[in-house]
Amino acid sequence: MSFSDPQSVTFAAPLPVGAISLPRISVGTNASTYKSADGLVQLTASSQYGKRNRRLLRLDYSKISADVFQPDINVQKSSSVYLVVDGPAVGFTNAELLEVYRGLKGAMTASTDLLISKLIGGES
């Protein structure tokens, strides 16, 4: 089963500000991909099943900027942020995994995303 189509992501400065529509561009076995019209923003959702079940939600963001070695040439640069929910095939309910996620989300977003800002800065 796929998410609703289209999906949307909203960015604030220093990225271009506003919502970006991400229409679904592919559906596969246990996976869907959503991409912006310019191809620079992509959302992927997938699941893998086995002894452990893994669910992935990934946001890729690309931009065009000057090459550091040849400033007169523009190149595409990309970044990704993703969340993986990993659990055994049996032993945890969806509700329990959701609470583990909520605990992590609370830690990540407390104090205006301070923990993630520190992580991006290289702290551990």
C-alpha positions in Angstrom: 0.0 0.0 0.0 1.3 3.4 -0.9 1.1 6.8 0.7 -1.3 9.4 -0.7 -0.3 11.0 -4.0 1.2 13.5 -4.1 3.3 13.9 -0.9 4.5 17.3 0.2 7.6 18.6 2.0 8.1 22.2 3.3 11.4 23.9 3.7 12.5 27.1 5.5 15.6 29.2 5.0 18.4 28.7 4.2 16.8 26.4 1.6 14.2 27.9 -0.8 11.2 28.5 1.4 7.9 26.8 0.8 6.0 23.6 0.2 7.2 21.3 -2.6 4.8 18.8 -4.2 6.2 15.3 -4.7 4.0 13.2 -7.1 4.5 9.5 -7.0 6.8 8.4 -9.8 7.2 4.7 -9.0 5.6 1.9 -7.0 7.3 -1.4 -6.5 7.1 -4.3 -4.2 7.1 -2.8 -0.7 8.4 0.6 -2.0 7.2 3.9 -3.4 9.1 6.9 -4.7 7.9 10.5 -4.9 9.8 13.2 -6.7 9.6 17.0 -7.4 9.0 18.3 -10.9 12.6 19.6 -11.1 14.0 16.3 -9.9 15.9 17.8 -7.0 13.7 16.5 -4.1 12.8 12.9 -3.7 11.0 11.0 -0.9 11.3 7.2 -0.7 9.4 4.8 1.5 10.2 1.1 1.6 10.0 -2.0 3.8 12.1 -5.2 4.0 10.8 -8.3 5.6 12.7 -11.2 7.1 14.0 -12.2 10.5 13.9 -8.4 11.2 11.5 -6.0 9.5 13.0 -2.7 8.4 11.0 0.3 7.3 12.8 3.2 5.6 11.7 6.8 5.0 14.3 8.8 3.1 14.3 12.4 1.9 17.0 13.3 -0.7 17.6 17.0 -1.5 19.9 18.1 -4.3 21.0 21.6 -5.4 23.0 23.0 -8.2 26.1 25.0 -7.2 29.5 26.0 -8.4 32.2 23.4 -8.5 34.8 24.2 -5.8 37.7 23.4 -8.2 36.1 25.0 -11.3 33.8 27.9 -10.1 32.6 28.6 -13.6 31.1 25.1 -13.8 27.9 24.2 -11.9 27.4 20.7 -10.5 24.6 18.9 -8.7 25.3 18.1 -5.1 23.0 15.9 -3.0 22.2 15.2 0.7 19.9 12.7 2.4 18.2 12.3 5.7 16.5 9.1 6.6 14.8 7.2 9.3 14.9 3.4 9.7 12.6 1.5 12.0 14.1 -1.9 12.7 12.5 -4.6 14.7 12.1 -8.4 14.9 9.5 -10.0 12.8 7.7 -11.0 16.0 7.9 -9.6 19.6 7.0 -6.0 19.1 3.7 -4.5 18.2 3.3 -1.6 15.8 2.1 0.5 18.7 5.3 -0.3 20.7 7.6 0.6 17.8 5.6 3.8 17.3 6.4 4.7 21.0 10.1 4.0 20.5 9.9 6.4 17.5 8.1 9.0 19.5 10.8 8.8 22.2 13.5 9.4 19.6 11.5 12.2 17.9 11.0 13.9 21.3 14.8 13.8 22.0 15.5 15.1 18.4 13.1 18.0 18.5 13.6 19.1 22.1 15.1 22.6 22.5 14.5 23.6 18.9 16.3 20.5 17.4 19.4 21.1 19.5 20.4 17.4 19.5 20.2 17.2 15.7 22.1 20.5 15.3 24.9 19.0 17.5 24.8 15.7 15.6 25.2 17.6 12.2 28.0 19.5 13.8 29.9 16.3 14.6 29.1 15.9 18.2 28.2 12.5 19.7 
